[in-house]
Amino acid sequence: MANDADFYRNKLEQLRAEIIATNEDSQDSEQPVELDQQSIGRLSRMDAMQGQQMAQANKRRREQMLRAIAAALVRIDNEDFGYCIECGDAINEKRLEIDPTTAMCIQCMEEIEKRP
């Protein structure tokens, strides 16, 4: 398991570095939109506002992913990585390869999605 843990730790740290680099690159698109219709046209302003909203949504998704990565790294440190946080069963290796931040097996995830 130590080799697997090292593999997933490296994969998670690489993913975290990519997200942080993306955050640094996208700082410009988060600038406030100029609301003065005299300086820019109404449609240009609407486009800029839409672009700003999309940038904010992307930022929230990146922040959520960084939290998931941090939680996965804690599970590695606690030797809980690869086990479902709901039922304790092992998570399928292919599922972890696709998304190393996953914390639940498919069965528990489906059960949670069915809840109202």
C-alpha positions in Angstrom: 0.0 0.0 0.0 3.0 2.3 0.6 3.8 2.4 -3.1 0.1 3.0 -4.0 0.0 5.8 -1.4 3.1 7.4 -2.9 1.6 7.2 -6.4 -1.6 8.8 -5.3 0.1 11.5 -3.2 2.3 12.5 -6.2 -0.8 12.5 -8.5 -2.7 14.7 -6.0 0.2 17.1 -5.4 0.6 17.4 -9.2 -3.1 18.1 -9.6 -2.9 20.7 -6.8 0.0 22.5 -8.5 -1.9 22.6 -11.8 -4.9 24.1 -10.1 -2.8 26.7 -8.2 -1.1 27.7 -11.5 -4.5 28.0 -13.2 -5.7 30.2 -10.3 -2.7 32.5 -10.8 -3.3 32.7 -14.5 -7.0 33.6 -14.2 -6.6 36.6 -11.8 -7.2 39.1 -14.6 -10.6 37.8 -15.5 -11.9 38.4 -12.0 -11.6 42.1 -12.2 -14.9 44.0 -11.5 -16.9 45.0 -14.6 -17.2 48.6 -15.4 -20.9 49.5 -15.1 -20.7 52.9 -16.9 -22.7 52.5 -20.1 -21.1 55.7 -21.4 -17.7 54.1 -21.7 -18.8 50.7 -23.1 -21.8 49.5 -24.9 -24.6 47.6 -23.2 -23.9 44.3 -24.9 -20.2 44.6 -24.3 -21.0 45.2 -20.6 -23.3 42.2 -20.5 -20.6 40.0 -22.1 -18.1 41.2 -19.6 -20.5 40.5 -16.7 -21.1 37.0 -18.1 -17.4 36.4 -18.4 -16.9 37.6 -14.8 -19.6 35.2 -13.6 -18.1 32.3 -15.4 -14.6 33.2 -14.0 -16.1 33.3 -10.5 -17.8 29.9 -11.0 -14.5 28.4 -12.2 -12.7 29.8 -9.2 -15.3 28.2 -6.9 -14.8 24.8 -8.6 -11.1 25.1 -8.3 -11.3 26.0 -4.6 -13.7 23.0 -4.1 -11.2 20.7 -5.9 -8.3 22.0 -3.7 -10.4 21.1 -0.6 -11.0 17.7 -2.0 -7.3 17.2 -2.7 -6.4 18.3 0.8 -8.9 15.9 2.3 -7.5 13.0 0.1 -4.0 13.8 1.3 -5.2 13.7 4.9 -6.7 10.3 4.2 -3.4 9.1 2.8 -1.6 10.4 6.0 -4.2 8.6 8.1 -3.9 5.4 6.0 -7.7 5.7 5.2 -7.1 6.5 1.6 -8.9 4.1 -0.8 -11.6 3.2 1.6 -15.2 4.5 1.5 -15.9 7.1 4.2 -19.4 5.9 4.5 -19.2 2.1 4.6 -15.5 1.4 5.0 -15.2 -0.9 1.9 -12.4 -0.5 -0.5 -12.9 1.9 -3.4 -12.4 0.4 -6.8 -8.8 1.0 -8.0 -10.0 2.2 -11.4 -12.3 4.8 -9.7 -9.3 6.1 -7.8 -7.2 6.3 -10.9 -9.8 8.4 -12.6 -10.5 10.6 -9.5 -8.0 10.2 -6.7 -10.1 12.7 -4.6 -13.1 10.4 -4.4 -14.0 9.4 -0.9 -16.8 7.0 -1.5 -17.5 3.8 -3.3 -20.0 3.8 -6.1 -22.8 2.2 -4.0 -22.6 4.8 -1.2 -22.4 7.6 -3.8 -25.5 6.3 -5.5 -27.3 6.0 -2.2 -26.5 9.6 -1.3 -27.6 10.9 -4.7 -31.0 9.2 -4.2 -31.6 11.0 -0.9 -34.0 13.9 -1.0 
